[in-house]
Amino acid sequence: MHTLYWFTRDLRLHDNAALLAASKSDVLLCVYVVDPRWFAPGPLQSRAMGTHRWRFLWQSLMGLERSLRALGQRLHIAYGEPETVLPKLAHEHRVARIIRSRQPGIQEAGQWQRLKEQLPNTLFQQFETLSLFTEGSLPRALSELPDTFSQFRKQVEKTRERCSERLRIRTLTSLPPPPGFPEDNRGDCPAIADPQHPLPFRGGEEMGLAQLKQFLFVDHGIAQYKETRNELDTWDASSKFSPWLANGCLSAREVADSITEYERTETRNESTYWLWFELLWREYYYWYALKHGANLFRRDGVQRKKRQATFYGHRFMAWCQGNTEYPLVNAAMNQLRETGYMSNRARQLVASCFVNELELDWRYGAAWFEQQLIDYDVASNYGNWQYLAGVGADPRGLRQFDLDKQMRQFDPVGEFIKRWHGNSKQPVGLHTIDAADWPL
Ligand SMILES: Cc1cc2nc3c(=O)[nH]c(=O)nc-3n(C[C@H](O)[C@H](O)[C@H](O)COP(=O)(O)OP(=O)(O)OC[C@H]3O[C@@H](n4cnc5c(N)ncnc54)[C@H](O)[C@@H]3O)c2cc1C
């Protein structure tokens, strides 16, 4: 059988159930599609793919290509829309089956559906490789996913060992050969700007697995993670796994199993539990996105809760450019623009400021994050934004952080604000224009 494997957010050979299924073919065409629409401005002011994320993704693709070549395979990188590129390749190479990893997000689901319609005689298969669980191994049906994270955690928590050990798959060591390999048009992809990242993030499976080993077994950062995870700007205060997890360079099951291994061989404490607990947040949002579909992107959220919000261009720009009246927010937003990363605590603060102080429609903030974050993940991003905006999975409703208090607690001597230039010389106030857009 001739199979086309469509790599998406699963850029790895380890623990990849979808690729394992594809490996049972006579001929295998491995494809990654770079969609030009990612680089064009979207309806919410931002582009889907910013420069930092694109660089990380490209590094990950190059790493994947090296791994595939070592097994006699190749990676076809196509620049074009999947609905055009994939049917053409499928016809050219007499493809009988297309496989990919299952993904949350309505655009992703829509593309899969349109491909099926275009290729009615082709077999389409999806496998769950992004999550800890499969849909079938969840304690309840997806339609019964709890409305809050705590309920979900209580349901699944006891199954940690079971889910990851049972579902994890070994690294692939052989693959069927590629077809006579077609020229790809990767040269048409946008250029990579500024190839050196200011933080030690480098895309690819090898780097993701190295970071897993480093944080757990070399630095033992996991052993005090619960105390350090809220720090704003220390490299080993949190795991930094997110960019590799988001691109699938690292499998969540691999991380879960490594935590278990660490607890077995090194130490088991509240911190080691907490890293698993955070992985469960990611897991919850994965299923939340699949369950709620288009409601993930609604202004009134999955709760359909009407909230007063509008779009003030000057407030939005000030927030994006780190030029508000709030130095801590500015510093975090500058860090995001310059590096493509921001700590979890800072994400909560800037999102709270966006919704509460600046009174903006949360979806514009989420779209800016989508453009900037190297760890952008549709489910975690939109799920967390809904939560902060009080229209998602938070049973307590809208949360507002006291920014002065947070500054005293997390940046008492102003080190973070200084490093990321949070003290704007001419901050943009809330009321620099009146209701009729007339500059004051
Ligand atoms: C407004 C907002 C938007 C966010 N957008 C994203 C996003 O696009 N992509 C993304 O991966 N994370 C997102 N997060 C979650 C979280 O901030 C990042 O996962 C975390 O900061 C990444 O750093 P780390 O890997 O060092 O995390 P660690 O603290 O070391 O956590 C380990 C892993 O657990 C998962 N995790 C931790 N916290 C969360 C959380 N709140 N929600 C979901 N998963 C979590 C991540 O996979 C992370 O890598 C967002 C949070 C907020 C408040």
The ligand as a Gaussian input file, in Angstrom:
#p B3LYP/6-31G(d) Opt

LIG

0 1
 C       -3.224000      33.421000      28.524000
 C       -2.403000      32.154000      28.438000
 C       -2.076000      31.605000      27.210000
 C       -1.321000      30.424000      27.132000
 N       -1.006000      29.922000      25.896000
 C       -0.303000      28.753000      25.809000
 C        0.024000      28.190000      24.546000
 O       -0.323000      28.720000      23.483000
 N        0.759000      27.054000      24.533000
 C        1.142000      26.416000      25.676000
 O        1.813000      25.380000      25.610000
 N        0.812000      26.909000      26.882000
 C        0.108000      28.048000      26.984000
 N       -0.197000      28.566000      28.222000
 C        0.095000      27.750000      29.414000
 C        1.437000      28.015000      30.119000
 O        1.609000      29.388000      30.341000
 C        2.633000      27.468000      29.350000
 O        2.406000      26.129000      28.988000
 C        3.905000      27.502000      30.214000
 O        4.165000      28.790000      30.661000
 C        5.063000      26.977000      29.396000
 O        6.269000      27.021000      30.128000
 P        6.889000      25.671000      30.696000
 O        6.976000      24.656000      29.642000
 O        8.149000      26.036000      31.397000
 O        5.776000      25.234000      31.736000
 P        5.833000      24.324000      33.037000
 O        5.391000      25.172000      34.182000
 O        7.143000      23.671000      33.182000
 O        4.699000      23.236000      32.796000
 C        4.964000      21.983000      32.160000
 C        4.019000      21.802000      31.004000
 O        2.681000      21.754000      31.475000
 C        1.801000      22.391000      30.525000
 N        1.154000      23.545000      31.161000
 C        1.592000      24.280000      32.205000
 N        0.681000      25.231000      32.535000
 C       -0.346000      25.090000      31.664000
 C       -1.582000      25.760000      31.472000
 N       -1.976000      26.792000      32.251000
 N       -2.383000      25.372000      30.467000
 C       -2.039000      24.346000      29.651000
 N       -0.879000      23.663000      29.787000
 C       -0.045000      24.023000      30.789000
 C        2.678000      22.856000      29.372000
 O        2.652000      21.875000      28.367000
 C        4.055000      22.951000      29.997000
 O        5.111000      22.816000      29.092000
 C       -0.925000      29.770000      28.323000
 C       -1.262000      30.328000      29.558000
 C       -1.988000      31.514000      29.619000
 C       -2.323000      32.083000      30.975000

